[in-house]
Amino acid sequence: MTRSPRRSTSEPDSGSAADTAADPESAAKRVAQAQNVCLRLLTARARTRAELTDRLTGRGYSDHVIATVLGRLERAGLLDDAEFAREWVRSRQQFAGKGKRALAVELRNKGVDAEIIAEALAGIDADTERRRAEELVAARLRRERLVDGDEMKVTRRLAGMLARRGYSSAMAFDVVSVALAGERERRRV
């Protein structure tokens, strides 16, 4: 005797689009289920349209149900990729010290359109990015021991830290060399 696997009540049934068109009550139920899934996800943190689409697709919802739910969320102001991108850039730059390149990659991975990414990153000028890189290097440099002959190792370590956070190599080496010169002078006094 073969048993069919038990389905979770939180997952939609696998009815086709034709089935839901024939049964409006079932279609409304599926839309409500999908909306509840999205609201739970949005309660934890803001998400992009692409992230919600991926989650709903993974749960087996039809394109029609997904479009209906995401349209409702956008009209209600709960789903806005441009606002998500602006807030993501502000937060990740301030708290994680990310540079423009890293922020662009993160937003692209979250499914944000290139135009919205460019608009969100337009608020970061070169001076702001450099100041943030200098703050990161200064904080890390305080913990470094500067022993004669280890300066190249410290330079590579600090420049690597900035590169992993999305800063250009030219800016990273410039910021690190200025910071090291200042730190040597400070420790000499």
Secondary structure, 3 states (H helix, E strand, C coil): CCCCCCCCCCCCCCCCHHHHHHCHHHHHHHHHHHHHHHHHHHHHCCCCHHHHHHHHHHCCCCHHHHHHHHHHHHHCCCCCHHHHHHHHHHHHHHHHCCCHHHHHHHHHHCCCCHHHHHHHHCCCCHHHHHHHHHHHHHHHHCCCCCCCCCHHHHHHHHHHHHHHCCCCHHHHHHHHHHHHHHHHHHHHC
